[in-house]
Amino acid sequence: MPAVTTPAAASHEAGGRHRLRSVVAALTVTQTIGYGVLYYVFSVFLAPMTADLHASPAAVTGALTVAVLTTAAAAVPVGRWLDRRGGRSLMTFGSLLGAGAVLAWSQVTDVRQLYAVFTVLGIASAMVLYEAAFAVVVATSTASQRAGALLAVTVVAGFASTIFLPLAAGLQERHGWRTTLVILALGYCAIAVPLHALAVPARPRRAAAAAAVDRTARRAAVRAALRHRGFWLLTAAFVIHGSAVAVVSVHLITYLTGRGHPAAFAATVAGLLGVMSVTGRIVTTGLTRRRSTAAVTAAVFAIQAAAAAALPAFGGSRTGAICCVVLFGTGFGVGTIARPALLAQRYGTTGYATIAAALTLPTTVAKAFAPLAAAALYLTAGTYTPVLALVGAACAVAAACLILAVAPALPSAGATVRADTAA
């Protein structure tokens, strides 16, 4: 007998779609501005900051590493908050904190102050950037809506560097780096705070008994996920792949110029990584409508493995360099949308943010240190060939881990809420 949709059910479903559209629209804006202001503009101000603070580029760059590591450390407590209370208050306060940190950044007079400010900036980033936004999207969407919603947020935010690098450079040339940071901080605050406060849903208040049941269910879901072999295979896959991507993003231009390519060509080719990351996300999301997310993502990682392995052989020519970078770039942003999709599919939405944070912590730490390890290997070997060989091997291992992670579902079926039944 066919199911009958009542007017009340249809109205509720329509309301849910409208709420999701509002949430996604708000997050596309706040993620784009957030990544632009809280992360990407640092590179624009590196040279003038180095001069003003009378410090070395390495010492100043260390502040960004501090921020990344702080973001990793804050991932688990932020995830727990999101599971318990939702994203509205957290992301609203995080926006205020981030804007305040950028304002403080504009006033630093030495490296110690810079590091202190970037510690706060790292905390704010954990509260407002992708991982928090993904948790809100997962909690707001159904299984059928989730892939499209995640894609919309990441595709738009993927242009953050394209928008904010030239914007910050133009403002810096006219007003200096300190005034530019004040302008960016005020602009971020004026846009992100009200959008997070108005569009991001708060977790509904529940009676004490219902809240206790929720807490018990979340703890059971988290424990079950952390005991599951597939979770640790997923963690290994994304830690290893994230490390490989971080190495390429940091060292590609240096590698290409070392092969004799002009600096302008090397920078242009490296810019293809950003373009292809958006393309790869769109193509991958389309393919997951017919194939499993794990299988599609593993195939993309395998393509990256072949591209990295081929770069030493073909990177000496312009055509070869472009082809290898384009192929590697197809998977540059795929891990970003595959990770929340796979976690929600495998472990449901109960306790999602805490489970995701357990994966985010080692992934972020690895991304911070992998480029340093690659630099050390390059100095020891005197060539990037072993670095690229390891990048290729890492992508291949990540692909294998994803395939192995597609194992039987959690043995305790009642421990989690499956993604296809969660709102």
Buried (B, 14 or more C-beta within 10 A) or exposed (E): EEEEEEEEEEEEEEEBEEBBBBBBBBBBBBBBBBBBBBBBBBBBBBEBBBEBBEBEEEBBBBBBBBBBBBBBBBBBBBBBBBBBEBBBBBBBBBBBBBBBBBBBBBEBEEBEBBBBBBBBBBBBBBBBBBBBBBBBBBBBBBBEBBBBBBBBBBBBBBBBBBBBBEBBBEBBEEEBBBEBBBBBBEBBBEBBBBBBBEBBBEBEEEEEEEEEEBEEBBBBBBEBBBEBEBBBBBBBBBBBBBBBBBBBBBBBBBBBBBBEBEEEBBBBBBBBBBBBBBBBBBBBBEBBEEEBBBBBBBBBBBBBBBBBBBBBEBBEEEEBBBBBBBBBBBBBBBBBBBBBBBBBBBBBBBBBBBBBBBBBBBBBBBBBBBBEBBBEBBEEEEEBBBBBBBBBBBBBBBBBBBBBBBEEEBEEEEBBBBBEEBE
